[in-house]
Amino acid sequence: MDASDLLRGALLQLSESDTVRRAVVAAPVSRAVVDRYVAGEAVEDAVSTTADLRATNRLATIDHLGEDVTDREQAARTRDTYIALLEALTEADLARYGATEVSVKLSAVGQSIPRDGDAIALDNARAVCEAAEKAGTTVTLDMEDHTTTDRTLETVRALRADFPWVGAVLQAYLHRTEADCRDLAGEGSRVRLCKGAYKEPESVAFQDGADVDLSYVRCLKVLMAGDGYPMVATHDPRLVEIAQALAGHHDRRPDSYELQMLLGIRDLEQKRIADRGHQMRVYVPFGRDWYGYLVRRLAERPANVRFFLRSLTSRG
């Protein structure tokens, strides 16, 4: 395990620390830092950022930040925010044909509520899917830590009975993911493949970055050879090249898969990919609960740590 793997582990540990969370959120962080990775706090901010992306031929998927909700009313508020977002996207003519979709964490819409969490999350996600269908777009269910993987995939399957376009997310650092890719590589299945951004035990996840990369490539091979719609979420230039080579090997049209990157990371490369006629979708988070998201993004790309630490000490 090299230094970047150790740094990643330390950052993921920080993402779970309430003490560190309170200290960082209360610090005089330069707004420019959060703005680089987060669209803003309100629906209007997310719509504005998305309009800017669409002006450069990039697609978008929007995530309302928040997770581990244990209150039914808060889960309902998150659901309603997504519905309002989809209505605003429709009014701005940004959603049609899936140009802008939404990403939903089930723990944000009730999955973590004791006893009835899965049913509450399914009902709330279904309401978001109904709004998305009305807007002419899609929904992808984000994946969280490994303890929720089976429950999340069960919800994906339940929703696909009425909304076959619902997307699933699979995380390459889990040992199980190659098998999950085989299960989900069928016709019409939308699957986002990412590396994974939670601190997981060695019993269920690869710990070394090189092993995660190898798993990612194995999973890519399965998805590109299948009949589904792969969504390749990575900033790694090598993996982008491998994905495009595999797409060519399997005679995939440019509209039969897409590349995805996060808001604020490799912006020029995102534009270059889009300008070359490939589908590039940008993950756009918005909302007040930015801390956990931001720290996990830093863990995925430790080179961003210096930028963030400079901002913590800046008063400008």
RAMOWO-V598126 format. One record per residue. N is the residue number from 0. RES is the residue in one letter. SS is DSSP state (2 for helix, 1 for strand, 0 for the rest). Layout:
<<N;RES;SS> <N;RES;SS>>
This chain:
<<0;M;0> <1;D;0> <2;A;2> <3;S;2> <4;D;2> <5;L;2> <6;L;2> <7;R;2> <8;G;2> <9;A;2> <10;L;2> <11;L;2> <12;Q;2> <13;L;2> <14;S;2> <15;E;0> <16;S;0> <17;D;2> <18;T;2> <19;V;2> <20;R;2> <21;R;2> <22;A;2> <23;V;2> <24;V;2> <25;A;2> <26;A;0> <27;P;0> <28;V;0> <29;S;0> <30;R;2> <31;A;2> <32;V;2> <33;V;2> <34;D;2> <35;R;2> <36;Y;2> <37;V;1> <38;A;0> <39;G;0> <40;E;0> <41;A;0> <42;V;2> <43;E;2> <44;D;2> <45;A;2> <46;V;2> <47;S;2> <48;T;2> <49;T;2> <50;A;2> <51;D;2> <52;L;2> <53;R;2> <54;A;0> <55;T;0> <56;N;0> <57;R;0> <58;L;1> <59;A;1> <60;T;1> <61;I;1> <62;D;1> <63;H;1> <64;L;0> <65;G;0> <66;E;0> <67;D;0> <68;V;0> <69;T;0> <70;D;0> <71;R;2> <72;E;2> <73;Q;2> <74;A;2> <75;A;2> <76;R;2> <77;T;2> <78;R;2> <79;D;2> <80;T;2> <81;Y;2> <82;I;2> <83;A;2> <84;L;2> <85;L;2> <86;E;2> <87;A;2> <88;L;2> <89;T;2> <90;E;2> <91;A;0> <92;D;0> <93;L;0> <94;A;0> <95;R;2> <96;Y;2> <97;G;2> <98;A;0> <99;T;1> <100;E;1> <101;V;1> <102;S;1> <103;V;1> <104;K;1> <105;L;2> <106;S;2> <107;A;2> <108;V;2> <109;G;0> <110;Q;0> <111;S;0> <112;I;0> <113;P;0> <114;R;0> <115;D;0> <116;G;2> <117;D;2> <118;A;2> <119;I;2> <120;A;2> <121;L;2> <122;D;2> <123;N;2> <124;A;2> <125;R;2> <126;A;2> <127;V;2> <128;C;2> <129;E;2> <130;A;2> <131;A;2> <132;E;2> <133;K;2> <134;A;2> <135;G;0> <136;T;0> <137;T;0> <138;V;1> <139;T;1> <140;L;1> <141;D;1> <142;M;0> <143;E;0> <144;D;0> <145;H;2> <146;T;2> <147;T;2> <148;T;2> <149;D;2> <150;R;2> <151;T;2> <152;L;2> <153;E;2> <154;T;2> <155;V;2> <156;R;2> <157;A;2> <158;L;2> <159;R;2> <160;A;0> <161;D;0> <162;F;0> <163;P;0> <164;W;0> <165;V;0> <166;G;1> <167;A;1> <168;V;1> <169;L;1> <170;Q;1> <171;A;0> <172;Y;0> <173;L;1> <174;H;0> <175;R;0> <176;T;2> <177;E;2> <178;A;2> <179;D;2> <180;C;2> <181;R;2> <182;D;2> <183;L;2> <184;A;0> <185;G;0> <186;E;0> <187;G;0> <188;S;0> <189;R;1> <190;V;1> <191;R;1> <192;L;1> <193;C;1> <194;K;0> <195;G;0> <196;A;0> <197;Y;0> <198;K;0> <199;E;0> <200;P;0> <201;E;0> <202;S;0> <203;V;0> <204;A;1> <205;F;0> <206;Q;0> <207;D;0> <208;G;2> <209;A;2> <210;D;2> <211;V;2> <212;D;2> <213;L;2> <214;S;2> <215;Y;2> <216;V;2> <217;R;2> <218;C;2> <219;L;2> <220;K;2> <221;V;2> <222;L;2> <223;M;2> <224;A;2> <225;G;0> <226;D;0> <227;G;0> <228;Y;1> <229;P;1> <230;M;1> <231;V;1> <232;A;1> <233;T;0> <234;H;0> <235;D;0> <236;P;2> <237;R;2> <238;L;2> <239;V;2> <240;E;2> <241;I;2> <242;A;2> <243;Q;2> <244;A;2> <245;L;2> <246;A;2> <247;G;2> <248;H;2> <249;H;0> <250;D;0> <251;R;0> <252;R;0> <253;P;2> <254;D;2> <255;S;2> <256;Y;1> <257;E;1> <258;L;1> <259;Q;1> <260;M;1> <261;L;1> <262;L;0> <263;G;0> <264;I;0> <265;R;0> <266;D;2> <267;L;2> <268;E;2> <269;Q;2> <270;K;2> <271;R;2> <272;I;2> <273;A;2> <274;D;2> <275;R;0> <276;G;0> <277;H;0> <278;Q;0> <279;M;1> <280;R;1> <281;V;1> <282;Y;1> <283;V;1> <284;P;1> <285;F;1> <286;G;0> <287;R;0> <288;D;0> <289;W;0> <290;Y;2> <291;G;2> <292;Y;2> <293;L;2> <294;V;2> <295;R;2> <296;R;2> <297;L;2> <298;A;2> <299;E;2> <300;R;0> <301;P;2> <302;A;2> <303;N;2> <304;V;2> <305;R;2> <306;F;2> <307;F;2> <308;L;2> <309;R;2> <310;S;2> <311;L;2> <312;T;0> <313;S;0> <314;R;0> <315;G;0>>
